[in-house]
Amino acid sequence: MATLTVGELATEKGRSLQLEVLTGDLGLDRPITVPEISSPGLVLAGYRARFAAKRLHVLGETEITYLRSLKAAARKRAVEGFVANEMPGIFVTKGQSVPRELLDAAKKRSVPLFRSALKTAEFYSRIIPFLQEAFAPRTTVHASLADVYGVGLLFVGRSGIGKSECVLDLVERGHRLVADDVVHVSRRGADVLLGQGPELSHHFMEIRGVGLVDVKALFGIRAVRQQKRIEVVVELTAWDSTKEVDRTGLDRGTTTILEVDLPKVTVPLNPGKNITVISEVVAMSHLLRYSGYDPAQAFNERLLKRLAEQRELREYLSEDYE
């Protein structure tokens, strides 16, 4: 499971979040173990039954105004009860003055306390994507990823089957390379998979017999992109006449990456097959299905309609005894 320390968060996002550290180096090594961040809510009023202690917590204008409305003794009890939950870190937004009782309680418990000049909503909008990225489930696959007509095609298959050559041909036809050979995949939300290449070998391709190819240098910046959502998996296989191959598209295959089901198209390769054009058709067919039109289903419905019409005609003629 991914972990992140409060100090690493402050280093990575300190400038973007406009952070000011109020507790010095205290507690900066505290681990952040969950990507969620929230406000303390009713815990300041004494209700702690459902308090999410593992989260980072943000005190906006409402929380600070409430604390200031309390008498000194009540304010001290409220903040000490809040900080006693040992959360990873606390943020006060809008550049507000921090109550002395809160600062003292944070120092006593070594809980990092920060102040941000950002408004609360803006603070959330900047920190949440960073936390989601840091804690996103990840895996690495041996594949090539290309952006074809805006559709992310992930080409998989045994080593040497022709994945890189296919993607290189797609780039030459005006499409875009995302990653070759090694694709780092991360999941965002419940069903979005993003793919990108290793930082060191970004936009380089290995072509057997040629060597390394710098796609950005050869074809220009428009031929590459940093990352792309993976939408269809294209599996390249060697032609085997003994195996059944789907010829209608009604029985679509699927594959699972990081618990996300993706449509999979299996393309057997034999001499003379133009895999590049087939890949473009796969992308365009995906766009058609996404817009609500399924050519395989449409043909099947047309066929069933014709069979039904012929059945009705045969029944009518079978009752004509003249």
Backbone as numpy.savetxt, mean C-alpha at the origin, in Angstrom:
# Nx Ny Nz CAx CAy CAz Cx Cy Cz
7.58 -8.12 13.47 6.75 -6.92 13.47 7.62 -5.67 13.47
7.27 -4.68 12.64 8.05 -3.47 12.53 7.98 -2.66 13.82
9.09 -2.04 14.17 9.11 -1.14 15.31 9.83 0.14 14.92
9.54 1.19 15.65 10.09 2.50 15.38 10.22 3.19 16.73
11.32 3.87 16.98 11.46 4.59 18.23 10.95 6.02 18.07
10.62 6.63 19.19 10.16 8.01 19.16 11.26 8.92 18.63
12.51 8.63 18.98 13.62 9.43 18.48 13.75 9.34 16.97
13.55 8.14 16.42 13.62 7.98 14.96 12.50 8.75 14.28
11.32 8.72 14.88 10.20 9.49 14.35 10.54 10.98 14.34
11.09 11.47 15.45 11.44 12.89 15.54 12.52 13.26 14.52
13.47 12.36 14.29 14.53 12.63 13.32 13.99 12.65 11.90
13.13 11.66 11.58 12.60 11.53 10.22 11.60 12.63 9.87
10.72 12.96 10.83 9.60 13.85 10.54 9.61 15.15 11.35
10.70 15.39 12.06 10.74 16.58 12.91 10.49 17.88 12.17
11.12 18.03 11.01 10.95 19.26 10.25 9.54 19.35 9.66
9.06 18.26 9.09 7.72 18.27 8.50 6.64 18.53 9.54
6.81 17.94 10.73 5.81 18.11 11.78 6.06 19.34 12.64
7.17 20.04 12.37 7.53 21.26 13.10 7.57 20.99 14.61
8.37 20.00 14.97 8.42 19.54 16.35 9.43 20.30 17.18
9.05 20.53 18.42 9.93 21.10 19.44 9.93 20.13 20.62
11.10 19.62 20.97 11.20 18.66 22.08 11.19 19.43 23.40
10.27 19.07 24.29 10.14 19.76 25.58 10.74 18.99 26.73
11.09 17.72 26.50 11.61 16.88 27.58 13.04 16.43 27.33
13.74 17.11 26.47 15.13 16.76 26.20 15.27 15.38 25.58
16.24 14.62 26.06 16.50 13.28 25.53 15.72 12.20 26.27
14.88 12.58 27.20 14.15 11.59 27.99 13.21 10.76 27.11
13.33 9.45 27.19 12.38 8.54 26.56 12.42 8.45 25.06
13.43 9.05 24.42 13.46 9.00 22.96 13.70 7.60 22.41
14.15 6.69 23.27 14.34 5.30 22.85 13.09 4.45 23.04
12.00 5.08 23.45 10.75 4.32 23.61 10.28 3.78 22.25
9.90 2.50 22.19 9.45 1.95 20.91 8.00 2.30 20.60
7.74 2.57 19.32 6.38 2.71 18.82 6.04 1.38 18.15
5.01 0.71 18.63 4.72 -0.64 18.15 3.44 -0.74 17.33
2.66 0.34 17.27 1.43 0.32 16.47 1.38 1.59 15.63
0.74 1.53 14.45 0.72 2.70 13.57 -0.37 3.71 13.90
-1.21 3.43 14.88 -2.31 4.32 15.19 -1.86 5.46 16.10
-2.55 6.60 15.97 -2.31 7.75 16.82 -3.66 8.36 17.14
-3.85 8.81 18.37 -5.16 9.30 18.77 -5.04 10.35 19.85
-6.18 10.91 20.25 -6.23 11.87 21.36 -6.62 11.12 22.63
-6.30 11.67 23.80 -6.57 10.93 25.04 -8.05 10.77 25.36
-8.89 11.65 24.83 -10.32 11.51 25.07 -10.69 11.59 26.54
-11.54 10.66 26.97 -12.10 10.71 28.31 -11.10 10.36 29.41
-9.90 9.90 29.03 -8.94 9.56 30.07 -8.58 10.78 30.91
-8.62 11.97 30.33 -8.34 13.18 31.09 -9.42 13.45 32.13
-10.61 12.90 31.89 -11.70 13.06 32.85 -11.75 11.92 33.85
-10.80 10.98 33.72 -10.72 9.90 34.70 -11.18 8.55 34.21
-11.75 8.44 33.00 -12.22 7.15 32.48 -11.08 6.51 31.69
-10.51 5.43 32.23 -9.32 4.82 31.62 -9.54 3.38 31.18
-10.79 2.92 31.17 -11.05 1.50 30.90 -10.65 1.10 29.48
-10.83 1.98 28.51 -10.56 1.62 27.11 -9.45 2.49 26.51
-8.53 2.90 27.33 -7.45 3.76 26.87 -6.41 2.96 26.08
-6.04 3.45 24.91 -5.06 2.76 24.05 -3.67 3.24 24.42
-3.04 2.57 25.37 -1.77 3.03 25.93 -0.60 2.87 24.96
-0.72 1.97 23.96 0.39 1.73 23.05 0.49 2.78 21.94
-0.52 3.62 21.82 -0.53 4.61 20.75 0.19 5.89 21.14
0.64 6.62 20.14 1.05 8.01 20.34 -0.21 8.83 20.58
-0.08 9.89 21.38 -1.26 10.69 21.71 -1.04 12.15 21.42
-2.11 12.78 20.92 -2.08 14.17 20.51 -3.07 14.96 21.35
-2.60 16.06 21.92 -3.46 16.97 22.66 -3.64 18.23 21.83
-4.85 18.42 21.36 -5.15 19.61 20.58 -5.70 20.72 21.46
-6.33 21.68 20.83 -6.84 22.84 21.57 -7.93 22.45 22.55
-8.75 21.47 22.19 -9.83 21.05 23.09 -9.27 20.48 24.38
-8.28 19.58 24.27 -7.71 18.94 25.46 -6.98 19.95 26.35
-6.18 20.83 25.73 -5.43 21.80 26.51 -6.38 22.80 27.18
-7.42 23.22 26.46 -8.41 24.13 27.06 -9.11 23.47 28.23
-9.42 22.18 28.09 -10.06 21.47 29.20 -9.14 21.42 30.42
-7.86 21.10 30.21 -6.93 21.05 31.34 -6.80 22.41 32.02
-6.79 23.46 31.24 -6.67 24.80 31.84 -7.92 25.18 32.62
-9.05 24.58 32.28 -10.29 24.90 33.00 -10.32 24.28 34.39
-9.44 23.30 34.64 -9.42 22.62 35.93 -8.60 23.41 36.95
-8.92 23.21 38.19 -8.10 23.77 39.26 -6.77 23.01 39.30
-5.76 23.60 39.91 -4.41 23.06 39.87 -4.35 21.61 40.36
-5.02 21.31 41.47 -4.98 19.96 42.03 -5.64 18.96 41.08
-6.80 19.33 40.53 -7.51 18.45 39.60 -6.72 18.27 38.31
-6.08 19.34 37.84 -5.27 19.26 36.62 -4.09 18.32 36.83
-3.48 18.37 38.00 -2.35 17.49 38.30 -2.80 16.04 38.31
-3.95 15.75 38.93 -4.46 14.37 38.96 -4.77 13.89 37.54
-5.35 14.77 36.73 -5.72 14.38 35.36 -4.50 14.03 34.53
-3.48 14.88 34.55 -2.31 14.62 33.70 -1.48 13.47 34.24
-1.40 13.32 35.57 -0.64 12.19 36.11 -1.34 10.87 35.80
-2.66 10.85 35.86 -3.39 9.64 35.47 -3.23 9.32 33.99
-3.13 10.36 33.17 -2.95 10.19 31.73 -1.54 9.68 31.43
-0.51 10.33 31.93 0.87 9.97 31.63 1.25 8.64 32.27
0.58 8.25 33.35 0.89 6.98 34.01 0.66 5.77 33.11
-0.05 5.96 31.98 -0.30 4.85 31.07 0.93 4.49 30.23
2.01 5.30 30.36 3.29 4.98 29.71 3.17 4.84 28.20
2.46 5.77 27.56 2.38 5.78 26.10 3.74 6.13 25.50
4.00 5.83 24.22 5.32 6.10 23.63 5.68 7.58 23.61
4.72 8.45 23.32 5.03 9.87 23.23 3.76 10.70 23.19
3.92 11.99 23.51 2.80 12.92 23.55 3.14 14.13 22.69
2.15 14.61 21.93 2.31 15.78 21.09 1.25 16.82 21.43
1.66 18.06 21.58 0.73 19.17 21.78 0.79 20.03 20.53
-0.35 20.24 19.89 -0.41 20.93 18.60 -0.73 22.41 18.74
-0.68 23.11 17.61 -1.01 24.53 17.48 -0.08 25.44 18.29
1.09 24.94 18.65 2.05 25.75 19.37 1.56 26.25 20.72
0.66 25.49 21.32 0.04 25.93 22.57 1.01 25.85 23.76
0.75 26.68 24.73 1.51 26.63 25.97 1.14 25.35 26.72
2.15 24.60 27.13 1.93 23.31 27.78 1.79 23.52 29.29
0.73 23.01 29.90 0.57 23.13 31.36 1.79 22.57 32.09
2.23 23.28 33.13 3.39 22.86 33.89 3.20 21.46 34.44
1.99 21.12 34.87 1.73 19.80 35.45 1.97 18.69 34.43
1.61 18.94 33.16 1.83 17.95 32.12 3.32 17.77 31.85
4.04 18.85 31.78 5.48 18.78 31.54 6.19 18.04 32.67
5.82 18.35 33.92 6.44 17.69 35.07 6.13 16.19 35.07
4.88 15.83 34.79 4.49 14.42 34.78 5.23 13.66 33.68
5.39 14.28 32.51 6.10 13.63 31.41 7.57 13.40 31.77
8.20 14.39 32.39 9.60 14.23 32.80 9.74 13.16 33.87
8.80 13.12 34.79 8.86 12.14 35.87 8.78 10.72 35.33
7.94 10.51 34.32 7.76 9.18 33.73 8.66 8.93 32.53
9.48 9.89 32.17 10.36 9.80 30.98 9.56 9.52 29.71
8.41 10.19 29.60 7.58 10.10 28.39 7.91 11.30 27.52
8.38 11.11 26.30 8.74 12.25 25.45 7.54 13.15 25.18
7.74 14.44 25.32 6.69 15.42 25.10 7.16 16.41 24.04
6.36 16.58 23.00 6.71 17.46 21.89 5.62 18.52 21.72
6.04 19.64 21.16 5.07 20.67 20.76 5.23 20.91 19.26
4.10 20.99 18.57 4.10 21.22 17.13 3.35 22.52 16.83
3.89 23.27 15.89 3.24 24.51 15.48 2.06 24.26 14.55
1.91 23.02 14.06 0.84 22.71 13.12 -0.52 22.65 13.81
-1.57 22.96 13.04 -2.92 22.73 13.53 -3.13 21.22 13.67
-4.07 20.85 14.52 -4.24 19.44 14.85 -4.56 18.60 13.61
-5.48 19.07 12.78 -5.86 18.29 11.59 -4.67 18.13 10.65
-3.90 19.19 10.46 -2.73 19.11 9.59 -1.67 18.18 10.18
-1.52 18.20 11.50 -0.57 17.31 12.16 -0.93 15.85 11.88
-2.22 15.52 12.04 -2.67 14.15 11.76 -2.42 13.78 10.31
-2.71 14.70 9.40 -2.58 14.38 7.97 -1.14 14.12 7.56
-0.19 14.65 8.33 1.22 14.43 7.99 1.82 13.22 8.69
1.39 12.94 9.90 2.03 11.85 10.64 1.42 10.49 10.31
0.12 10.45 9.99 -0.53 9.16 9.75 0.05 8.43 8.54
0.25 9.08 7.37 0.87 8.36 6.25 2.25 7.82 6.58
3.02 8.59 7.36 4.36 8.12 7.74 4.28 6.86 8.58
3.36 6.84 9.56 3.22 5.65 10.41 2.71 4.46 9.61
1.76 4.71 8.70 1.24 3.61 7.87 2.34 3.03 7.00
3.19 3.88 6.46 4.32 3.41 5.64 5.30 2.62 6.48
5.60 3.11 7.69 6.58 2.45 8.55 6.12 1.07 9.00
4.81 0.90 9.19 4.29 -0.36 9.72 3.58 -1.21 8.67
3.67 -0.84 7.41 3.00 -1.60 6.36 3.60 -3.00 6.25
2.76 -4.05 6.13 3.29 -5.40 5.88 4.08 -5.43 4.58
5.19 -6.16 4.57 6.08 -6.14 3.41 6.53 -7.55 3.04
6.88 -7.69 1.78 7.51 -8.92 1.30 8.31 -8.58 0.05
9.12 -9.50 -0.39 9.92 -9.33 -1.60 9.64 -10.49 -2.54
9.42 -10.20 -3.80 9.13 -11.25 -4.77 10.12 -11.15 -5.93
10.42 -12.31 -6.51 11.27 -12.37 -7.70 10.36 -12.16 -8.90
10.38 -10.95 -9.45 9.45 -10.60 -10.52 9.91 -9.30 -11.16
9.15 -8.87 -12.16 9.36 -7.57 -12.80 8.03 -6.83 -12.79
8.07 -5.53 -12.57 6.85 -4.73 -12.45 6.89 -3.60 -13.46
5.79 -3.45 -14.21 5.69 -2.40 -15.22 4.34 -1.71 -15.13
4.33 -0.46 -15.51 3.10 0.33 -15.62 2.68 0.31 -17.09
1.60 -0.40 -17.38 1.12 -0.53 -18.75 -0.27 0.08 -18.84
-0.39 1.19 -19.54 -1.65 1.93 -19.64 -2.21 2.28 -18.26
-1.33 2.52 -17.30 -1.78 2.87 -15.96 -2.10 1.69 -15.07
-1.92 0.48 -15.58 -2.19 -0.74 -14.82 -0.86 -1.36 -14.40
-0.73 -1.69 -13.13 0.49 -2.31 -12.65 0.50 -3.80 -12.93
1.34 -4.24 -13.86 1.46 -5.66 -14.21 2.70 -6.23 -13.54
2.52 -7.26 -12.74 3.64 -7.94 -12.08 3.92 -9.22 -12.83
5.08 -9.29 -13.48 5.45 -10.46 -14.28 6.24 -11.43 -13.41
5.73 -12.66 -13.29 6.39 -13.68 -12.51 6.66 -14.88 -13.40
7.51 -15.76 -12.94 7.88 -16.95 -13.71 9.29 -17.37 -13.34
9.66 -18.55 -13.80 10.98 -19.07 -13.45 12.07 -18.18 -14.02
13.25 -18.26 -13.44 14.38 -17.48 -13.89 14.72 -17.82 -15.34
14.90 -16.80 -16.17 15.24 -17.01 -17.57 14.06 -17.17 -18.49
12.84 -17.07 -17.99 11.65 -17.28 -18.83 11.42 -16.11 -19.78
11.94 -14.91 -19.43 11.78 -13.77 -20.32 11.04 -12.59 -19.71
10.99 -12.50 -18.40 10.28 -11.40 -17.74 10.92 -10.05 -18.07
12.24 -9.98 -17.92 12.93 -8.71 -18.16 12.82 -8.29 -19.62
12.97 -9.24 -20.52 12.89 -8.92 -21.94 11.50 -8.39 -22.31
10.47 -8.99 -21.70 9.10 -8.54 -21.95 8.91 -7.10 -21.49
9.38 -6.81 -20.27 9.23 -5.46 -19.73 10.05 -4.46 -20.54
11.25 -4.86 -20.98 12.07 -3.96 -21.80 11.36 -3.62 -23.11
10.72 -4.60 -23.71 9.96 -4.36 -24.94 8.79 -3.42 -24.66
8.15 -3.58 -23.50 7.05 -2.68 -23.13 7.55 -1.25 -22.97
8.72 -1.09 -22.37 9.31 0.24 -22.21 9.58 0.87 -23.58
10.09 0.07 -24.50 10.39 0.56 -25.85 9.11 1.00 -26.55
7.97 0.42 -26.17 6.68 0.78 -26.76 6.00 1.94 -26.02
6.70 2.53 -25.04 6.17 3.71 -24.39 5.63 3.51 -23.00
5.71 2.28 -22.47 5.25 2.02 -21.11 6.40 2.25 -20.12
6.16 1.99 -18.85 7.11 2.43 -17.84 7.57 1.28 -16.95
8.87 1.27 -16.69 9.46 0.29 -15.78 9.37 0.79 -14.35
8.98 -0.12 -13.45 8.98 0.18 -12.02 10.13 -0.55 -11.33
10.23 -1.86 -11.56 11.29 -2.65 -10.92 11.53 -3.89 -11.75
12.77 -4.36 -11.71 13.13 -5.57 -12.44 13.85 -6.54 -11.52
13.50 -7.80 -11.63 14.14 -8.91 -10.93 13.72 -9.01 -9.46
13.83 -7.91 -8.72 13.44 -7.89 -7.31 12.42 -6.78 -7.10
11.26 -7.14 -6.57 10.20 -6.16 -6.31 9.86 -6.19 -4.83
10.00 -5.06 -4.17 9.58 -4.92 -2.77 8.10 -4.54 -2.76
7.30 -5.35 -2.08 5.85 -5.15 -2.06 5.43 -4.77 -0.64
4.61 -3.74 -0.53 4.05 -3.35 0.76 2.55 -3.20 0.62
1.83 -3.51 1.69 0.37 -3.42 1.67 -0.09 -2.15 2.38
-0.97 -1.42 1.72 -1.57 -0.23 2.32 -3.06 -0.48 2.50
-3.53 -0.28 3.70 -4.92 -0.56 3.97 -5.19 -2.05 3.87
-6.40 -2.39 3.42 -6.80 -3.80 3.39 -6.44 -4.50 2.09
-6.38 -3.76 0.96 -6.25 -4.46 -0.31 -5.41 -3.75 -1.36
-4.59 -2.81 -0.97 -3.74 -2.10 -1.94 -2.30 -2.56 -1.76
-1.70 -3.06 -2.84 -0.31 -3.49 -2.84 0.51 -2.53 -3.69
1.58 -1.99 -3.11 2.48 -1.11 -3.84 3.81 -1.82 -4.06
4.33 -1.71 -5.27 5.61 -2.33 -5.59 6.64 -1.29 -5.97
7.87 -1.51 -5.57 8.99 -0.66 -5.96 10.26 -1.48 -5.96
11.28 -0.97 -6.63 12.53 -1.70 -6.73 13.49 -1.35 -5.61
14.54 -2.15 -5.44 15.57 -1.83 -4.45 16.21 -0.49 -4.78
16.56 0.25 -3.76 17.11 1.60 -3.97 18.40 1.56 -4.78
19.25 0.57 -4.52 20.55 0.51 -5.19 20.43 0.22 -6.67
19.52 -0.68 -7.05 19.41 -1.09 -8.45 18.19 -0.50 -9.14
17.68 0.60 -8.59 16.47 1.21 -9.15 16.66 1.55 -10.63
15.73 1.05 -11.47 15.65 1.36 -12.89 16.80 0.78 -13.71
17.52 -0.18 -13.11 18.48 -0.97 -13.88 17.84 -2.31 -14.20
18.16 -2.86 -15.37 17.66 -4.17 -15.76 18.84 -5.05 -16.16
18.69 -6.35 -15.88 19.70 -7.32 -16.31 19.13 -8.11 -17.49
19.76 -7.95 -18.63 19.35 -8.67 -19.83 20.43 -9.69 -20.15
20.06 -10.97 -20.14 21.03 -12.02 -20.39 21.68 -11.85 -21.76
22.99 -11.90 -21.78 23.75 -11.73 -23.01 24.13 -10.29 -23.27
23.47 -9.33 -22.62 23.77 -7.91 -22.80 24.39 -7.33 -21.54
23.82 -7.70 -20.39 24.31 -7.18 -19.12 23.33 -6.19 -18.54
23.83 -5.27 -17.72 22.98 -4.29 -17.07 22.62 -3.16 -18.03
21.35 -2.77 -17.96 20.83 -1.71 -18.81 20.24 -0.63 -17.90
20.66 0.62 -18.11 20.11 1.75 -17.36 18.93 2.30 -18.17
17.72 1.92 -17.76 16.53 2.26 -18.54 16.30 3.77 -18.55
16.50 4.43 -17.43 16.27 5.88 -17.37 17.24 6.63 -18.28
18.50 6.17 -18.34 19.48 6.84 -19.19 19.21 6.59 -20.67
18.75 5.39 -21.00 18.52 5.05 -22.41 17.22 5.63 -22.95
16.13 5.53 -22.15 14.81 5.89 -22.66 14.25 7.18 -22.07
14.94 7.75 -21.07 14.46 9.00 -20.51 13.65 8.80 -19.23
13.44 9.90 -18.54 12.77 9.85 -17.25 11.32 9.38 -17.36
10.70 9.60 -18.53 9.31 9.20 -18.71 9.15 7.68 -18.81
10.26 6.96 -18.94 10.19 5.49 -19.09 10.22 4.78 -17.75
10.32 5.51 -16.65 10.42 4.86 -15.34 9.48 5.56 -14.35
9.18 4.86 -13.27 8.47 5.46 -12.16 8.94 4.81 -10.86
8.77 5.50 -9.75 9.32 5.05 -8.48 8.55 3.88 -7.89
7.24 3.91 -7.96 6.42 2.83 -7.41 5.11 2.76 -8.18
4.41 1.64 -8.02 3.14 1.46 -8.72 2.30 0.45 -7.98
1.01 0.69 -7.97 0.08 -0.30 -7.41 0.07 -1.54 -8.28
0.16 -2.71 -7.64 0.11 -3.99 -8.36 -1.35 -4.38 -8.51
-1.79 -4.57 -9.77 -3.20 -4.85 -10.03 -3.44 -6.20 -10.69
-2.50 -6.66 -11.51 -2.65 -7.95 -12.19 -1.30 -8.66 -12.17
-1.33 -9.96 -11.89 -0.13 -10.79 -11.95 -0.14 -11.56 -13.27
0.92 -11.44 -14.03 1.06 -12.16 -15.31 2.14 -13.22 -15.11
1.72 -14.48 -15.15 2.67 -15.58 -14.97 3.09 -16.11 -16.33
4.37 -16.04 -16.60 4.92 -16.56 -17.85 5.39 -17.99 -17.62
4.90 -18.90 -18.44 5.26 -20.32 -18.30 5.69 -20.86 -19.65
6.43 -21.96 -19.62 6.81 -22.63 -20.87 5.62 -23.38 -21.44
5.53 -23.42 -22.74 4.41 -24.09 -23.41 4.44 -25.57 -23.12
3.29 -26.10 -22.74 3.14 -27.53 -22.49 1.82 -27.97 -23.09
1.90 -28.72 -24.19 0.68 -29.11 -24.92 -0.20 -30.06 -24.12
0.33 -30.65 -23.05 -0.47 -31.58 -22.25 -1.32 -30.88 -21.21
-1.09 -29.60 -21.01 -1.84 -28.87 -19.99 -3.00 -28.11 -20.60
-4.10 -28.06 -19.84 -5.27 -27.29 -20.27 -4.99 -25.80 -20.06
-5.40 -25.00 -21.02 -5.23 -23.55 -20.95 -6.59 -22.89 -21.08
-6.86 -21.91 -20.21 -8.12 -21.18 -20.28 -8.18 -20.39 -21.58
-9.22 -20.61 -22.38 -9.32 -19.95 -23.68 -10.46 -18.96 -23.75
-11.24 -18.83 -22.68 -12.37 -17.91 -22.70 -12.21 -16.75 -21.72
-11.47 -16.96 -20.66 -11.34 -15.92 -19.65 -12.42 -15.96 -18.60
-13.31 -16.97 -18.67 -14.36 -17.09 -17.66 -13.82 -17.62 -16.35
-12.88 -18.54 -16.43 -12.29 -19.11 -15.21 -10.99 -18.39 -14.90
-11.10 -17.23 -14.28 -9.92 -16.44 -13.99 -9.19 -16.99 -12.78
-7.87 -17.01 -12.89 -7.07 -17.43 -11.76 -6.79 -16.26 -10.82
-6.42 -16.59 -9.62 -6.03 -15.57 -8.65 -4.77 -16.04 -7.92
-4.08 -15.10 -7.36 -2.94 -15.41 -6.51 -2.98 -14.46 -5.32
-2.31 -14.83 -4.25 -2.38 -14.05 -3.01 -0.99 -13.55 -2.63
-0.89 -12.26 -2.39 0.33 -11.63 -1.89 -0.04 -10.79 -0.69
0.60 -11.06 0.44 0.32 -10.32 1.68 -1.17 -10.32 2.01
-1.81 -11.47 1.81 -3.22 -11.69 2.13 -4.16 -10.87 1.24
-3.67 -10.40 0.11 -4.50 -9.69 -0.85 -4.63 -10.55 -2.10
-5.86 -10.83 -2.52 -6.10 -11.62 -3.72 -5.99 -10.74 -4.96
-5.19 -11.20 -5.93 -4.99 -10.48 -7.17 -5.36 -11.37 -8.35
-5.95 -10.78 -9.40 -6.19 -11.58 -10.61 -4.87 -12.01 -11.24
-4.84 -13.25 -11.71 -3.62 -13.78 -12.32 -3.93 -14.32 -13.71
-3.12 -13.91 -14.66 -3.23 -14.39 -16.04 -2.00 -15.23 -16.33
-2.23 -16.47 -16.76 -1.12 -17.37 -17.09 -0.94 -17.40 -18.60
0.26 -17.04 -19.05 0.54 -16.98 -20.49 1.61 -18.00 -20.83
1.25 -19.10 -21.50 2.27 -20.07 -21.94 3.02 -19.52 -23.16
4.34 -19.65 -23.13 5.16 -19.08 -24.20 5.56 -20.15 -25.19
5.42 -19.83 -26.46 5.94 -20.67 -27.53 6.48 -19.77 -28.63
7.30 -20.28 -29.54 7.92 -19.44 -30.56 6.88 -18.67 -31.37
7.16 -17.38 -31.56 6.28 -16.55 -32.37 5.22 -15.80 -31.58
5.04 -16.13 -30.30 4.01 -15.45 -29.53 4.50 -14.06 -29.14
3.69 -13.04 -29.40 4.05 -11.66 -29.08 3.57 -11.35 -27.67
4.42 -11.61 -26.67 4.02 -11.45 -25.29 3.81 -9.98 -24.93
4.48 -9.08 -25.65 4.34 -7.66 -25.37 2.92 -7.18 -25.68
2.43 -7.53 -26.86 1.06 -7.16 -27.24 0.06 -7.82 -26.31
0.31 -9.07 -25.95 -0.58 -9.77 -25.03 -0.63 -9.04 -23.69
0.50 -8.55 -23.23 0.55 -7.82 -21.97 -0.27 -6.54 -22.05
-0.19 -5.85 -23.19 -1.01 -4.65 -23.37 -2.49 -4.99 -23.36
-2.85 -6.11 -23.96 -4.25 -6.54 -23.97 -4.71 -6.89 -22.56
-3.84 -7.54 -21.79 -4.17 -7.86 -20.40 -4.48 -6.59 -19.63
-3.66 -5.56 -19.82 -3.88 -4.29 -19.11 -5.18 -3.64 -19.55
-5.43 -3.60 -20.85 -6.66 -2.97 -21.35 -7.90 -3.75 -20.93
-7.80 -5.08 -20.92 -8.93 -5.90 -20.47 -9.23 -5.64 -18.99
-8.18 -5.45 -18.20 -8.39 -5.13 -16.79 -9.12 -3.79 -16.64
-8.74 -2.82 -17.46 -9.41 -1.53 -17.41 -10.87 -1.66 -17.82
-11.15 -2.49 -18.83 -12.53 -2.71 -19.24 -13.35 -3.33 -18.12
-12.80 -4.35 -17.47 -13.52 -4.99 -16.37 -13.73 -4.02 -15.22
-12.72 -3.18 -14.98 -12.83 -2.21 -13.90 -13.95 -1.20 -14.19
-14.16 -0.91 -15.49 -15.21 0.03 -15.86 -16.58 -0.64 -15.97
-16.62 -1.96 -15.76 -17.91 -2.65 -15.74 -18.21 -3.53 -16.93
-17.28 -3.63 -17.88 -17.51 -4.47 -19.06 -16.54 -5.64 -19.05
-17.10 -6.85 -19.09 -16.29 -8.07 -19.10 -16.53 -8.77 -20.43
-15.57 -8.74 -21.36 -15.80 -9.34 -22.68 -16.11 -10.82 -22.63
-15.45 -11.57 -21.75 -15.74 -13.01 -21.65 -17.17 -13.24 -21.18
-17.59 -12.47 -20.18 -18.95 -12.61 -19.67 -19.97 -12.16 -20.71
-19.66 -11.09 -21.43 -20.57 -10.60 -22.46 -20.75 -11.64 -23.56
-19.65 -12.28 -23.98 -19.75 -13.32 -25.01 -20.55 -14.51 -24.49
-20.31 -14.88 -23.24 -21.03 -16.00 -22.66 -22.53 -15.73 -22.61
-22.89 -14.50 -22.24 -24.32 -14.14 -22.20 -24.93 -14.15 -23.60
-24.15 -13.68 -24.58 -24.65 -13.71 -25.96 -24.86 -15.15 -26.43
-23.93 -16.03 -26.07 -24.04 -17.43 -26.46 -25.25 -18.09 -25.81
-25.44 -17.83 -24.52 -26.59 -18.41 -23.82 -27.90 -17.89 -24.39
-27.93 -16.62 -24.76 -29.14 -16.06 -25.36 -29.45 -16.74 -26.68
-28.40 -16.96 -27.51 -28.62 -17.61 -28.80 -29.11 -19.04 -28.62
-28.52 -19.77 -27.66 -28.96 -21.13 -27.39 -30.42 -21.17 -26.93
-30.79 -20.18 -26.10 -32.18 -20.13 -25.63 -33.13 -19.86 -26.79
-32.74 -18.96 -27.71 -33.59 -18.67 -28.87 -33.75 -19.90 -29.75
-32.64 -20.65 -29.96 -32.73 -21.85 -30.78 -33.58 -22.92 -30.10
-33.50 -22.99 -28.76 -34.32 -23.96 -28.03 -35.80 -23.62 -28.19
-36.14 -22.35 -28.12 -37.54 -21.94 -28.29 -38.04 -22.24 -29.70
-37.15 -22.05 -30.71 -37.53 -22.34 -32.09 -37.78 -23.83 -32.27
-36.91 -24.65 -31.71 -37.10 -26.11 -31.83 -38.38 -26.55 -31.15
-38.69 -25.96 -30.00 -39.93 -26.33 -29.31 -41.14 -25.91 -30.13
-41.07 -24.75 -30.78 -42.19 -24.30 -31.60 -42.40 -25.22 -32.80
-41.29 -25.58 -33.48 -41.40 -26.43 -34.64 -41.84 -27.84 -34.29
-41.46 -28.28 -33.07 -41.85 -29.62 -32.67 -43.34 -29.75 -32.45
-44.03 -28.61 -32.28 -45.48 -28.63 -32.08 -46.26 -28.33 -33.36
-45.55 -28.18 -34.49 -46.19 -27.93 -35.78 -46.33 -29.24 -36.50
-47.62 -29.77 -36.54 -47.85 -31.11 -37.09 -48.42 -31.08 -38.49
-48.45 -29.90 -39.15 -49.01 -29.84 -40.51 -48.04 -30.44 -41.51
